[in-house]
């Protein structure tokens, strides 16, 4: 699943997710477009929000991740 898939599954807007991570909505947009990637600290925040473990973080957003 991608960050966008997980966000939509939780019924969060880009702005709501950004607020939880203390970042701008445009940053979330750029992640979802693939033009930038989250930092390791941002990945940790995403994992916490979406219920992933640190080990899942390695494949977060990968095409082979079936979560």
SVG drawing of the C-alpha trace seen along z (x, -y; Angstrom):
<svg xmlns="http://www.w3.org/2000/svg" viewBox="-13 -24 29 33">
<polyline fill="none" stroke="black" stroke-width="0.4" points="0.0,0.0 1.1,-3.5 0.9,-6.5 -2.1,-7.7 -3.8,-4.3 -3.3,-4.3 -4.4,-7.9 -7.6,-7.3 -8.3,-4.1 -8.2,-6.2 -10.3,-8.8 -7.7,-11.5 -7.2,-14.5 -3.7,-15.5 -4.1,-18.5 -5.2,-16.3 -2.3,-13.9 0.1,-16.8 -1.2,-18.4 -0.6,-15.1 3.0,-15.1 3.6,-18.9 4.4,-19.3 2.7,-21.1 0.0,-19.5 2.1,-20.2 4.8,-17.8 2.2,-15.0 1.2,-15.8 4.8,-15.5 5.2,-12.2 2.1,-10.9 3.2,-12.1 6.6,-10.5 8.6,-13.6 10.0,-13.4 10.1,-10.8 9.6,-11.1 12.6,-11.4 13.3,-8.6 11.6,-10.6 8.6,-11.3 8.5,-7.6 8.4,-6.8 5.5,-9.3 3.6,-7.6 4.2,-4.2 2.8,-5.3 -0.3,-6.9 -1.0,-3.9 -0.1,-1.2 3.1,0.2 6.2,1.4 9.6,0.1 10.4,3.1 7.4,2.4 8.9,-1.0 11.4,0.5 8.7,1.5 6.3,-1.3 4.7,-2.3 6.3,0.5 4.3,2.3 4.8,5.7 3.4,4.6 0.0,6.2 -1.1,4.5"/>
</svg>
